[in-house]
Amino acid sequence: MGKKGKREKKGKGAEKTAAKMERKVSRRAKKEEEDLEALIAEFQSLDAKKTQVIETSCPPPSPRLNGSLSAHPEKDELILFGGEYFNGQKTYLYNELYVYNIRKNSWSKVEIPNPPPRRCAHQAAVVPTAGGQLWVFGGEFASPNGEQFYHYKDLWVLHLATKTWEQIKASGGPSGRSGHRMVACKRQLIIFGGFHESARDYIYYNDVYAFNLDSFTWSKLAPSGIGPAPRSGCQMATSPEGSVIIYGGYSKQRIKKDVDKGTLHTDMFLLKPEGAGKEEDKWTWSRLNPSGVKPTPRSGFSVATGPNNCSLLFGGVHDEEEEESIEGDFFNDIYFYNMGKNRWFPGQLKGPKSEKKKRRRGRQAEGAGDEEMEKQPPQGPVEIVKEVVAEDGTVMTIKQVISRPAEEKERSESEEEEEDGALDQQVEPCPRSNAMLAVKHGILYVYGGMFEVGDRQFTLSDLYSIDLHKMEEWKVLVEMDPKAQEWLEESESDEEDDSMEGAEGGEEEEESLDEESEDEGEEEQHPSVQPDEKPADYLSRTEQYWIKLARSNMGPDAKEKKVVKVAHAMAKTFYEDSV
């Protein structure tokens, strides 16, 4: 058998293995997702009480990561949707919609009837149709303890002109997933990759789907050539010609029982349509070997499309996996990929214009724009140490590694010292992963994300911007609030109720929703857990209440067996949250 035959046979074997794994994951995940459907249904029943659009001025959104930040196609606005927050004990998911007014540097919260359910790790893409549309696909919902996951496969569109949500129901789309990537390309939404996880199993994808924005139909693409291995969290961008590039990402595989090995991908691929639009269903994968300085290996980076035919990558984390622990190095650097030149280059800060003139006096100025950034070869990384004091007095030392432009030989020692000091004092976002990015008028906006110090995770709510044309300096629009850095250790569970009161958008929102329900007489308070009551005793005492609640959420046509299962899941979740 020739090499081609062996390769084809190997490929078919891999497809069969992947299909078998997907069936296995699907079976185990089905039970978990049925349990979580009750929570989602309860949240949706509360959302359904909203009957009109309410837009109110508000403080900046609470800390979160894995949401989506999108630039309005016609207005000077950024649109923030969804995301998650973890305080050490409990996971919160959001479906709130916030709008940031760029000119006024102000936030507003927009409550729209019948929004998508709460989610994170989804994808959003904006198209300019009919005053602007924000398309949202997939993502995940997690149980409060973060151990069970529900992966969405729904498609929604927010009509920006009329401020209305609409769920688009079309068959043949991708399976439920999160960590995938989606871009608007010509008159299509292209979706690639992602993963689906249950409590014990997981599967990563490398399939490609297209949603036609004119016919509202899905199609699964079958590109020729060798494409990327399955992965999530990659970089995905489109070229003006309608091609798609894929870079990096993360995946893991089980090497033995209860032992997984993660892979940081650093390869790059081009997905190109054939026939110049005449045969839209025919696409081809090819491997890219870009020149320049590629990003260092990482996961959790954020991506956006910048000016001058460039896509960009910001931040991320490189985890050093050991047997008992994972230590992460977080980044706050920017890398640009020039699609026309097939070239990577790091984004180097030039410093404010006035200081740049001082440092360059007597020398010929270099060219501006991308060419200048490409000419600056990176020097060895420089480590900067910062300290952040949390509300509880904990001092967090953040080690920050940044790449720096090479010092020119003709500079005097005093000039070098002056520039070192200026660089160290520049305002910039702290290193982070899973931040939310958007570009408007050539300016990059970075919101939120997270970083870790030891076993403690810090979720951010700050907002920074930088002019990508000038690359002179970062501007801080919303500072990080140390008071928002809440972290509850496992041993603090007895104090959880008191400590959770300040979790904006989480516990407070749920309490207010419960109050609304009571005021309207539509729903009584859930039966409380008695002191020292065991889970089985609580379920036995309150089972009929939860069955009645599950039935009201699921409708009269739901099967009794499934209603009981969902009722038990709701009771279990409420019990765990109460003790």
Salt bridges, closest charged atoms under 4 A:
GLU33 OE2 - HIS196 NE2 3.12
GLU34 OE1 - LYS565 NZ 3.36
ASP35 OD2 - LYS31 NZ 3.53
GLU37 OE1 - LYS562 NZ 3.48
GLU42 OE2 - HIS526 NE2 3.11
ASP47 OD1 - LYS50 NZ 3.48
GLU55 OE1 - LYS163 NZ 3.97
ASP76 OD2 - ARG103 NE 2.69
ASP76 OD1 - HIS441 NE2 2.72
GLU96 OE1 - ARG64 NH2 2.94
GLU96 OE2 - LYS109 NZ 3.57
ASP154 OD2 - ARG119 NH2 2.75
GLU166 OE1 - HIS159 NE2 2.79
GLU197 OE2 - LYS252 NZ 3.94
ASP201 OD2 - ARG28 NH1 2.44
ASP201 OD1 - ARG254 NH1 3.81
ASP207 OD1 - ARG177 NH1 2.70
ASP214 OD1 - ARG187 NH2 3.10
ASP260 OD1 - ARG254 NE 2.88
ASP267 OD1 - ARG231 NH1 2.73
GLU279 OE2 - LYS282 NZ 3.39
GLU320 OE2 - HIS318 ND1 3.44
ASP333 OD1 - ARG298 NH1 2.69
GLU355 OE1 - ARG359 NH1 3.39
GLU371 OE2 - LYS341 NZ 2.17
GLU372 OE1 - LYS350 NZ 3.59
GLU372 OE2 - ARG360 NH2 3.06
GLU374 OE2 - LYS341 NZ 3.94
GLU374 OE1 - ARG343 NE 2.49
ASP392 OD2 - ARG456 NH2 3.44
GLU407 OE2 - ARG404 NH2 3.57
GLU407 OE1 - ARG411 NH1 2.89
GLU408 OE1 - ARG363 NH1 2.96
GLU419 OE1 - ARG359 NE 3.17
GLU419 OE1 - ARG411 NH1 2.58
ASP420 OD1 - ARG404 NH2 2.56
ASP462 OD1 - ARG432 NH1 2.74
GLU507 OE1 - LYS90 NZ 3.32
GLU509 OE2 - ARG118 NH2 3.07
GLU522 OE1 - LYS49 NZ 3.69
GLU523 OE2 - HIS526 NE2 3.78
GLU533 OE2 - ARG541 NE 2.93
GLU543 OE2 - HIS568 NE2 2.72
GLU560 OE1 - ARG551 NH2 2.60
ASP577 OD2 - LYS90 NZ 3.98
